[in-house]
Amino acid sequence: MPDTDLATADRTDDTAPDPFGSVDAFPYRRSFDTRWNDNDVFGHLNNTIYYAAMDTAITSWFVAEYHLDPTGSEWIAVIVASSCRFVESAVFPDVIEVGVRAERIGRSSIVWRFGLFRRSDGALLATGEFVHVVVAREGARRPRPVPDDLRTLVERTMLRPAPNGVS
């Protein structure tokens, strides 16, 4: 019986085009230095470190590009879904280049796509996705619309164009 596991099929199909290419395919990039204690007993970076690298990169984008005050803004973005597909192991002292782009922007949510690459050789280490929902900082933290100025910035600088001009 053929292996129908999607992750395995995707990893073994050498003819499939790589939608991540290189870190240059991402409009925002941030370096993430690994630390000795990031290695686990199996001799590679623990899987939680990849999530920390993605979270650090997108939070850095919010602060540097959108000028969000993470401790005083009237709204925050919370992660309601996340995923990571591991491609190749990293190990200390690797430096990871994290590429970030937006895949979709909805009424109250933004879907972010990440590519994590080893700086020394450009190897794709992992791909990831976060779904952020904008909520009020205070009270029940119910979803609220993506602020207009954030929507404009994301659409102008971070949104991945539709393939072949298709919307």
KELUM-308277 format. One record per residue: residue in three letters; x, y, z of N, C-alpha, C in turn. Coordinates in Angstrom, 1 decimal. Layout:
+------+--------+--------+--------+--------+--------+--------+--------+--------+--------+
: nulo :    n_x :    n_y :    n_z :   ca_x :   ca_y :   ca_z :    c_x :    c_y :    c_z :
+------+--------+--------+--------+--------+--------+--------+--------+--------+--------+
:  ALA :      X :      Y :      Z :      X :      Y :      Z :      X :      Y :      Z :
...
+------+--------+--------+--------+--------+--------+--------+--------+--------+--------+
% end
This chain:
+------+--------+--------+--------+--------+--------+--------+--------+--------+--------+
: nulo :    n_x :    n_y :    n_z :   ca_x :   ca_y :   ca_z :    c_x :    c_y :    c_z :
+------+--------+--------+--------+--------+--------+--------+--------+--------+--------+
:  MET :    0.8 :   -1.2 :    0.0 :    0.0 :    0.0 :    0.0 :    0.9 :    1.2 :    0.0 :
:  PRO :    0.6 :    2.2 :   -0.9 :    1.5 :    3.4 :   -0.9 :    1.3 :    4.3 :    0.3 :
:  ASP :    2.4 :    5.0 :    0.6 :    2.4 :    5.9 :    1.8 :    1.6 :    7.1 :    1.4 :
:  THR :    0.5 :    7.3 :    2.1 :   -0.4 :    8.4 :    1.8 :   -0.3 :    9.5 :    2.9 :
:  ASP :    0.7 :    9.4 :    3.8 :    0.9 :   10.4 :    4.8 :    1.3 :   11.7 :    4.1 :
:  LEU :    0.5 :   12.8 :    4.2 :    0.7 :   14.0 :    3.5 :    2.1 :   14.6 :    3.8 :
:  ALA :    2.5 :   14.6 :    5.0 :    3.8 :   15.2 :    5.4 :    5.0 :   14.4 :    4.7 :
:  THR :    4.9 :   13.1 :    4.7 :    5.9 :   12.2 :    4.1 :    5.9 :   12.4 :    2.6 :
:  ALA :    4.7 :   12.4 :    2.0 :    4.6 :   12.6 :    0.6 :    5.2 :   13.9 :    0.1 :
:  ASP :    4.9 :   15.0 :    0.9 :    5.4 :   16.3 :    0.5 :    6.9 :   16.3 :    0.6 :
:  ARG :    7.5 :   15.7 :    1.6 :    8.9 :   15.7 :    1.8 :    9.7 :   14.9 :    0.8 :
:  THR :    9.0 :   13.8 :    0.3 :    9.7 :   13.0 :   -0.6 :    9.5 :   13.3 :   -2.1 :
:  ASP :    8.7 :   14.2 :   -2.4 :    8.4 :   14.6 :   -3.8 :    9.4 :   15.6 :   -4.3 :
:  ASP :   10.5 :   15.2 :   -4.8 :   11.5 :   16.1 :   -5.3 :   11.1 :   16.9 :   -6.5 :
:  THR :   10.1 :   16.5 :   -7.2 :    9.6 :   17.2 :   -8.4 :    8.7 :   18.4 :   -8.1 :
:  ALA :    8.2 :   18.4 :   -6.8 :    7.3 :   19.5 :   -6.4 :    8.1 :   20.8 :   -6.3 :
:  PRO :    7.5 :   21.9 :   -6.8 :    8.3 :   23.2 :   -6.6 :    8.2 :   23.6 :   -5.1 :
:  ASP :    9.3 :   24.2 :   -4.7 :    9.4 :   24.6 :   -3.3 :    8.8 :   26.0 :   -3.2 :
:  PRO :    7.6 :   26.1 :   -2.5 :    6.9 :   27.4 :   -2.4 :    7.6 :   28.4 :   -1.5 :
:  PHE :    8.7 :   27.9 :   -0.8 :    9.4 :   28.8 :    0.1 :   10.7 :   29.3 :   -0.5 :
:  GLY :   11.2 :   28.6 :   -1.5 :   12.5 :   29.1 :   -2.1 :   13.6 :   29.4 :   -1.1 :
:  SER :   13.8 :   30.6 :   -0.9 :   14.9 :   31.1 :    0.0 :   14.3 :   32.2 :    0.9 :
:  VAL :   15.1 :   32.6 :    1.8 :   14.6 :   33.7 :    2.7 :   14.2 :   34.9 :    2.0 :
:  ASP :   14.7 :   35.1 :    0.8 :   14.4 :   36.3 :   -0.1 :   13.0 :   36.3 :   -0.5 :
:  ALA :   12.3 :   35.2 :   -0.4 :   10.9 :   35.1 :   -0.8 :   10.0 :   35.7 :    0.2 :
:  PHE :   10.5 :   36.2 :    1.3 :    9.8 :   36.8 :    2.4 :   10.1 :   38.3 :    2.6 :
:  PRO :    9.1 :   39.1 :    2.7 :    9.3 :   40.6 :    2.8 :    9.9 :   41.0 :    4.1 :
:  TYR :    9.8 :   40.3 :    5.2 :   10.4 :   40.6 :    6.5 :   11.2 :   39.4 :    6.9 :
:  ARG :   12.4 :   39.8 :    7.4 :   13.3 :   38.7 :    7.8 :   14.0 :   39.1 :    9.2 :
:  ARG :   14.2 :   38.1 :   10.0 :   14.8 :   38.4 :   11.3 :   15.7 :   37.2 :   11.7 :
:  SER :   16.9 :   37.5 :   12.1 :   17.9 :   36.5 :   12.6 :   17.5 :   36.0 :   14.0 :
:  PHE :   17.7 :   34.8 :   14.2 :   17.4 :   34.2 :   15.5 :   18.6 :   33.3 :   15.9 :
:  ASP :   19.4 :   33.8 :   16.9 :   20.6 :   33.1 :   17.3 :   20.2 :   31.9 :   18.2 :
:  THR :   20.7 :   30.7 :   17.9 :   20.4 :   29.6 :   18.8 :   21.4 :   29.7 :   20.0 :
:  ARG :   21.0 :   29.0 :   21.0 :   21.8 :   28.9 :   22.3 :   22.1 :   27.4 :   22.6 :
:  TRP :   23.2 :   27.2 :   23.3 :   23.6 :   25.9 :   23.6 :   22.5 :   25.1 :   24.3 :
:  ASN :   21.7 :   25.7 :   25.2 :   20.6 :   25.0 :   25.9 :   19.4 :   24.8 :   25.0 :
:  ASP :   19.4 :   25.2 :   23.7 :   18.3 :   25.0 :   22.8 :   18.4 :   23.5 :   22.3 :
:  ASN :   19.6 :   22.9 :   22.4 :   19.7 :   21.5 :   21.9 :   19.0 :   20.6 :   22.9 :
:  ASP :   18.4 :   19.5 :   22.3 :   17.8 :   18.6 :   23.2 :   18.6 :   17.3 :   23.3 :
:  VAL :   18.2 :   16.3 :   24.0 :   18.9 :   15.0 :   24.2 :   19.2 :   14.3 :   22.8 :
:  PHE :   18.4 :   14.6 :   21.8 :   18.6 :   14.0 :   20.5 :   19.7 :   14.7 :   19.6 :
:  GLY :   20.3 :   15.7 :   20.2 :   21.4 :   16.4 :   19.5 :   21.0 :   17.4 :   18.4 :
:  HIS :   19.7 :   17.9 :   18.5 :   19.3 :   19.0 :   17.6 :   18.4 :   19.9 :   18.4 :
:  LEU :   18.0 :   21.0 :   17.7 :   17.2 :   22.0 :   18.4 :   15.9 :   21.4 :   18.8 :
:  ASN :   15.4 :   21.6 :   20.0 :   14.1 :   21.2 :   20.4 :   13.0 :   21.9 :   19.6 :
:  ASN :   11.9 :   21.2 :   19.3 :   10.9 :   21.7 :   18.4 :   10.3 :   23.0 :   18.9 :
:  THR :   10.3 :   23.3 :   20.2 :    9.7 :   24.5 :   20.7 :   10.6 :   25.7 :   20.3 :
:  ILE :   11.8 :   25.5 :   20.0 :   12.7 :   26.6 :   19.6 :   12.3 :   27.2 :   18.3 :
:  TYR :   11.8 :   26.4 :   17.4 :   11.3 :   26.8 :   16.1 :   10.1 :   27.8 :   16.3 :
:  TYR :    9.2 :   27.4 :   17.2 :    8.0 :   28.2 :   17.5 :    8.5 :   29.5 :   18.1 :
:  ALA :    9.5 :   29.5 :   19.0 :   10.0 :   30.7 :   19.6 :   10.6 :   31.6 :   18.6 :
:  ALA :   11.3 :   31.0 :   17.6 :   11.9 :   31.8 :   16.5 :   10.8 :   32.5 :   15.7 :
:  MET :    9.7 :   31.8 :   15.4 :    8.6 :   32.4 :   14.6 :    7.9 :   33.5 :   15.4 :
:  ASP :    7.6 :   33.2 :   16.7 :    6.9 :   34.2 :   17.5 :    7.8 :   35.4 :   17.7 :
:  THR :    9.1 :   35.3 :   17.9 :   10.0 :   36.4 :   18.0 :   10.0 :   37.2 :   16.7 :
:  ALA :   10.0 :   36.6 :   15.6 :   10.0 :   37.3 :   14.3 :    8.8 :   38.1 :   14.1 :
:  ILE :    7.6 :   37.5 :   14.3 :    6.4 :   38.3 :   14.0 :    6.2 :   39.4 :   15.1 :
:  THR :    6.5 :   39.1 :   16.3 :    6.4 :   40.2 :   17.3 :    7.4 :   41.3 :   17.0 :
:  SER :    8.6 :   41.0 :   16.5 :    9.5 :   42.0 :   16.1 :    9.0 :   42.8 :   15.0 :
:  TRP :    8.3 :   42.2 :   14.0 :    7.7 :   42.9 :   12.9 :    6.6 :   43.9 :   13.4 :
:  PHE :    5.8 :   43.4 :   14.3 :    4.7 :   44.3 :   14.9 :    5.4 :   45.5 :   15.6 :
:  VAL :    6.5 :   45.3 :   16.3 :    7.1 :   46.4 :   17.0 :    7.9 :   47.3 :   16.1 :
:  ALA :    8.7 :   46.8 :   15.2 :    9.6 :   47.6 :   14.3 :    8.8 :   48.2 :   13.2 :
:  GLU :    7.9 :   47.5 :   12.5 :    7.2 :   48.0 :   11.3 :    5.9 :   48.7 :   11.6 :
:  TYR :    5.1 :   48.1 :   12.5 :    3.8 :   48.7 :   12.8 :    3.9 :   49.6 :   14.0 :
:  HIS :    5.0 :   49.5 :   14.8 :    5.2 :   50.4 :   16.0 :    4.2 :   50.1 :   17.1 :
:  LEU :    3.8 :   48.8 :   17.2 :    2.9 :   48.3 :   18.2 :    3.6 :   48.4 :   19.6 :
:  ASP :    2.9 :   48.9 :   20.6 :    3.4 :   48.9 :   22.0 :    2.9 :   47.6 :   22.6 :
:  PRO :    3.7 :   46.6 :   22.7 :    3.2 :   45.3 :   23.2 :    2.7 :   45.3 :   24.6 :
:  THR :    3.0 :   46.3 :   25.4 :    2.5 :   46.4 :   26.8 :    1.4 :   47.4 :   27.0 :
:  GLY :    1.1 :   48.3 :   26.0 :    0.2 :   49.4 :   26.2 :   -0.8 :   49.6 :   25.2 :
:  SER :   -0.8 :   48.8 :   24.1 :   -1.8 :   49.0 :   23.0 :   -3.2 :   48.6 :   23.5 :
:  GLU :   -4.2 :   49.2 :   22.9 :   -5.6 :   48.8 :   23.3 :   -6.1 :   47.5 :   22.7 :
:  TRP :   -5.3 :   46.9 :   21.8 :   -5.6 :   45.6 :   21.3 :   -4.3 :   44.8 :   21.2 :
:  ILE :   -4.5 :   43.5 :   21.2 :   -3.4 :   42.5 :   21.0 :   -3.8 :   41.5 :   20.0 :
:  ALA :   -2.8 :   40.8 :   19.4 :   -3.0 :   39.7 :   18.5 :   -2.7 :   38.4 :   19.2 :
:  VAL :   -3.7 :   37.5 :   19.3 :   -3.4 :   36.2 :   20.0 :   -3.4 :   35.1 :   18.9 :
:  ILE :   -2.5 :   34.2 :   19.1 :   -2.4 :   33.0 :   18.2 :   -3.5 :   32.0 :   18.6 :
:  VAL :   -4.4 :   31.7 :   17.6 :   -5.5 :   30.8 :   17.8 :   -5.2 :   29.4 :   17.1 :
:  ALA :   -4.2 :   29.4 :   16.2 :   -3.8 :   28.2 :   15.6 :   -2.3 :   28.4 :   15.1 :
:  SER :   -1.6 :   27.3 :   15.2 :   -0.2 :   27.3 :   14.7 :    0.2 :   25.9 :   14.2 :
:  SER :    1.2 :   25.9 :   13.4 :    1.7 :   24.7 :   12.9 :    3.2 :   24.9 :   12.5 :
:  CYS :    3.9 :   23.8 :   12.5 :    5.3 :   23.8 :   12.0 :    5.6 :   22.5 :   11.3 :
:  ARG :    6.2 :   22.6 :   10.2 :    6.6 :   21.4 :    9.4 :    8.2 :   21.4 :    9.4 :
:  PHE :    8.7 :   20.4 :   10.0 :   10.2 :   20.3 :   10.2 :   10.8 :   19.6 :    8.9 :
:  VAL :   11.8 :   20.3 :    8.4 :   12.4 :   19.8 :    7.1 :   13.8 :   19.2 :    7.4 :
:  GLU :   14.6 :   20.0 :    8.1 :   16.0 :   19.6 :    8.4 :   16.3 :   20.1 :    9.8 :
:  SER :   17.2 :   19.4 :   10.5 :   17.5 :   19.7 :   11.8 :   18.5 :   20.9 :   11.9 :
:  ALA :   18.3 :   21.7 :   12.9 :   19.3 :   22.8 :   13.2 :   19.9 :   22.3 :   14.5 :
:  VAL :   21.1 :   22.9 :   14.8 :   21.8 :   22.6 :   16.0 :   22.6 :   23.8 :   16.4 :
:  PHE :   22.8 :   24.0 :   17.7 :   23.7 :   25.1 :   18.1 :   25.1 :   24.9 :   17.5 :
:  PRO :   25.7 :   25.9 :   17.0 :   25.5 :   27.3 :   17.0 :   24.8 :   27.9 :   15.8 :
:  ASP :   24.0 :   27.2 :   15.1 :   23.3 :   27.7 :   13.9 :   22.6 :   29.0 :   14.2 :
:  VAL :   22.6 :   29.9 :   13.2 :   21.8 :   31.1 :   13.2 :   20.7 :   30.9 :   12.2 :
:  ILE :   19.5 :   31.1 :   12.7 :   18.3 :   30.9 :   11.8 :   17.8 :   32.2 :   11.3 :
:  GLU :   17.6 :   32.2 :   10.0 :   17.0 :   33.4 :    9.4 :   15.5 :   33.1 :    9.2 :
:  VAL :   14.6 :   33.8 :    9.9 :   13.2 :   33.6 :    9.9 :   12.6 :   34.6 :    8.9 :
:  GLY :   11.9 :   34.1 :    7.8 :   11.2 :   34.9 :    6.9 :    9.7 :   34.9 :    7.2 :
:  VAL :    9.1 :   36.1 :    7.1 :    7.7 :   36.2 :    7.4 :    7.0 :   36.9 :    6.3 :
:  ARG :    5.8 :   36.4 :    6.0 :    4.9 :   37.0 :    5.1 :    3.4 :   36.7 :    5.5 :
:  ALA :    2.5 :   37.5 :    5.0 :    1.1 :   37.3 :    5.3 :    0.5 :   36.5 :    4.1 :
:  GLU :   -0.3 :   35.5 :    4.5 :   -1.0 :   34.7 :    3.4 :   -2.4 :   35.2 :    3.2 :
:  ARG :   -3.1 :   35.6 :    4.3 :   -4.5 :   36.1 :    4.2 :   -4.7 :   37.0 :    5.3 :
:  ILE :   -5.6 :   38.0 :    5.0 :   -6.1 :   38.9 :    6.1 :   -7.6 :   38.9 :    6.0 :
:  GLY :   -8.2 :   38.6 :    7.1 :   -9.6 :   38.5 :    7.2 :  -10.2 :   39.7 :    8.0 :
:  ARG :  -11.4 :   39.5 :    8.5 :  -12.1 :   40.6 :    9.2 :  -11.3 :   40.9 :   10.5 :
:  SER :  -11.0 :   39.8 :   11.3 :  -10.4 :   40.0 :   12.6 :   -9.1 :   39.2 :   12.7 :
:  SER :   -8.6 :   38.6 :   11.6 :   -7.5 :   37.7 :   11.7 :   -6.5 :   37.9 :   10.5 :
:  ILE :   -5.3 :   37.5 :   10.8 :   -4.2 :   37.5 :    9.8 :   -3.5 :   36.1 :    9.9 :
:  VAL :   -3.3 :   35.5 :    8.7 :   -2.6 :   34.2 :    8.6 :   -1.2 :   34.6 :    8.2 :
:  TRP :   -0.2 :   34.2 :    9.0 :    1.2 :   34.5 :    8.7 :    1.9 :   33.2 :    8.3 :
:  ARG :    2.8 :   33.3 :    7.4 :    3.6 :   32.1 :    6.9 :    5.0 :   32.4 :    7.2 :
:  PHE :    5.7 :   31.4 :    7.6 :    7.1 :   31.5 :    8.0 :    8.0 :   30.5 :    7.2 :
:  GLY :    9.2 :   30.9 :    6.9 :   10.2 :   30.0 :    6.4 :   11.4 :   30.2 :    7.3 :
:  LEU :   12.0 :   29.1 :    7.8 :   13.1 :   29.2 :    8.7 :   14.3 :   28.5 :    8.0 :
:  PHE :   15.4 :   29.3 :    7.8 :   16.5 :   28.9 :    7.0 :   17.8 :   29.0 :    7.8 :
:  ARG :   18.7 :   28.1 :    7.6 :   20.0 :   28.1 :    8.3 :   20.8 :   29.2 :    7.5 :
:  ARG :   21.4 :   30.2 :    8.3 :   22.1 :   31.2 :    7.7 :   23.4 :   30.7 :    6.9 :
:  SER :   24.1 :   29.8 :    7.5 :   25.3 :   29.4 :    6.9 :   25.2 :   28.8 :    5.5 :
:  ASP :   24.2 :   28.1 :    5.2 :   24.0 :   27.4 :    3.9 :   22.7 :   27.7 :    3.2 :
:  GLY :   21.8 :   28.4 :    3.8 :   20.5 :   28.7 :    3.2 :   19.5 :   27.6 :    3.2 :
:  ALA :   19.8 :   26.5 :    3.9 :   19.0 :   25.3 :    3.9 :   17.6 :   25.6 :    4.6 :
:  LEU :   16.5 :   25.2 :    4.0 :   15.2 :   25.3 :    4.6 :   15.1 :   24.3 :    5.8 :
:  LEU :   14.9 :   24.9 :    7.0 :   14.9 :   24.0 :    8.2 :   13.4 :   23.7 :    8.5 :
:  ALA :   12.5 :   24.6 :    8.4 :   11.1 :   24.4 :    8.8 :   10.2 :   25.5 :    8.1 :
:  THR :    9.0 :   25.1 :    8.0 :    8.0 :   26.1 :    7.6 :    6.9 :   26.1 :    8.7 :
:  GLY :    6.3 :   27.3 :    8.8 :    5.3 :   27.4 :    9.8 :    4.2 :   28.3 :    9.5 :
:  GLU :    3.1 :   28.3 :   10.3 :    2.0 :   29.2 :   10.1 :    1.4 :   29.5 :   11.4 :
:  PHE :    1.1 :   30.8 :   11.6 :    0.3 :   31.3 :   12.8 :   -0.9 :   31.9 :   12.3 :
:  VAL :   -2.0 :   31.8 :   13.0 :   -3.2 :   32.5 :   12.8 :   -3.4 :   33.5 :   14.0 :
:  HIS :   -3.3 :   34.8 :   13.7 :   -3.5 :   35.8 :   14.8 :   -4.9 :   36.3 :   14.7 :
:  VAL :   -5.6 :   36.4 :   15.8 :   -6.8 :   37.1 :   15.9 :   -6.6 :   38.3 :   16.7 :
:  VAL :   -7.1 :   39.5 :   16.3 :   -7.1 :   40.7 :   17.0 :   -8.2 :   40.8 :   18.0 :
:  VAL :   -7.8 :   41.0 :   19.3 :   -8.7 :   41.1 :   20.4 :   -8.5 :   42.3 :   21.2 :
:  ALA :   -9.5 :   42.8 :   21.9 :   -9.3 :   43.9 :   22.9 :   -8.4 :   43.4 :   24.0 :
:  ARG :   -7.4 :   44.2 :   24.4 :   -6.5 :   43.9 :   25.5 :   -7.3 :   43.7 :   26.8 :
:  GLU :   -8.2 :   44.5 :   27.1 :   -8.9 :   44.5 :   28.4 :  -10.3 :   43.7 :   28.2 :
:  GLY :  -10.8 :   43.3 :   29.3 :  -12.1 :   42.7 :   29.3 :  -12.1 :   41.2 :   28.8 :
:  ALA :  -13.1 :   40.9 :   28.0 :  -13.3 :   39.5 :   27.6 :  -12.5 :   39.1 :   26.4 :
:  ARG :  -11.7 :   40.0 :   25.9 :  -10.8 :   39.7 :   24.8 :  -11.5 :   39.1 :   23.6 :
:  ARG :  -12.6 :   39.7 :   23.2 :  -13.4 :   39.2 :   22.1 :  -12.7 :   39.7 :   20.8 :
:  PRO :  -12.9 :   39.0 :   19.7 :  -12.3 :   39.4 :   18.4 :  -12.9 :   40.8 :   18.0 :
:  ARG :  -12.0 :   41.6 :   17.4 :  -12.4 :   42.9 :   16.9 :  -11.8 :   43.0 :   15.5 :
:  PRO :  -12.2 :   43.9 :   14.7 :  -11.7 :   44.0 :   13.3 :  -10.2 :   44.4 :   13.3 :
:  VAL :   -9.5 :   43.9 :   12.4 :   -8.1 :   44.3 :   12.2 :   -8.1 :   45.8 :   12.0 :
:  PRO :   -7.3 :   46.6 :   12.7 :   -7.3 :   48.0 :   12.6 :   -6.9 :   48.4 :   11.1 :
:  ASP :   -7.6 :   49.4 :   10.6 :   -7.4 :   49.8 :    9.2 :   -5.9 :   50.1 :    8.9 :
:  ASP :   -5.2 :   50.8 :    9.8 :   -3.8 :   51.1 :    9.5 :   -2.9 :   49.8 :    9.4 :
:  LEU :   -3.3 :   48.8 :   10.2 :   -2.6 :   47.5 :   10.2 :   -2.9 :   46.8 :    8.9 :
:  ARG :   -4.2 :   46.8 :    8.6 :   -4.6 :   46.1 :    7.3 :   -3.9 :   46.7 :    6.1 :
:  THR :   -3.8 :   48.0 :    6.1 :   -3.1 :   48.7 :    5.0 :   -1.7 :   48.4 :    4.9 :
:  LEU :   -1.0 :   48.4 :    6.0 :    0.4 :   48.0 :    6.1 :    0.7 :   46.6 :    5.6 :
:  VAL :   -0.2 :   45.6 :    6.1 :    0.0 :   44.2 :    5.8 :   -0.3 :   44.1 :    4.3 :
:  GLU :   -1.3 :   44.7 :    3.8 :   -1.7 :   44.5 :    2.3 :   -0.6 :   45.1 :    1.4 :
:  ARG :    0.0 :   46.2 :    1.9 :    1.0 :   46.9 :    1.1 :    2.4 :   46.3 :    1.1 :
:  THR :    2.7 :   45.7 :    2.3 :    4.1 :   45.2 :    2.4 :    4.3 :   43.7 :    2.7 :
:  MET :    3.3 :   43.0 :    3.2 :    3.5 :   41.7 :    3.7 :    2.6 :   40.6 :    3.0 :
:  LEU :    1.6 :   41.0 :    2.3 :    0.7 :   40.0 :    1.7 :    1.3 :   39.4 :    0.5 :
:  ARG :    1.2 :   38.1 :    0.5 :    1.8 :   37.3 :   -0.6 :    0.8 :   37.4 :   -1.8 :
:  PRO :    1.3 :   37.8 :   -3.0 :    0.5 :   38.0 :   -4.1 :   -0.2 :   36.6 :   -4.5 :
:  ALA :   -1.4 :   36.7 :   -5.0 :   -2.1 :   35.5 :   -5.5 :   -1.3 :   34.9 :   -6.7 :
:  PRO :   -1.2 :   33.6 :   -6.8 :   -0.5 :   33.0 :   -8.0 :   -1.2 :   33.4 :   -9.3 :
:  ASN :   -0.4 :   33.7 :  -10.3 :   -0.9 :   34.0 :  -11.6 :   -2.0 :   35.1 :  -11.6 :
:  GLY :   -1.9 :   36.0 :  -10.7 :   -2.9 :   37.1 :  -10.7 :   -4.3 :   36.7 :  -10.2 :
:  VAL :   -4.5 :   35.5 :   -9.7 :   -5.8 :   35.0 :   -9.3 :   -6.1 :   35.5 :   -7.9 :
:  SER :   -7.3 :   36.0 :   -7.7 :   -7.7 :   36.5 :   -6.4 :   -8.3 :   35.4 :   -5.5 :
+------+--------+--------+--------+--------+--------+--------+--------+--------+--------+
% end
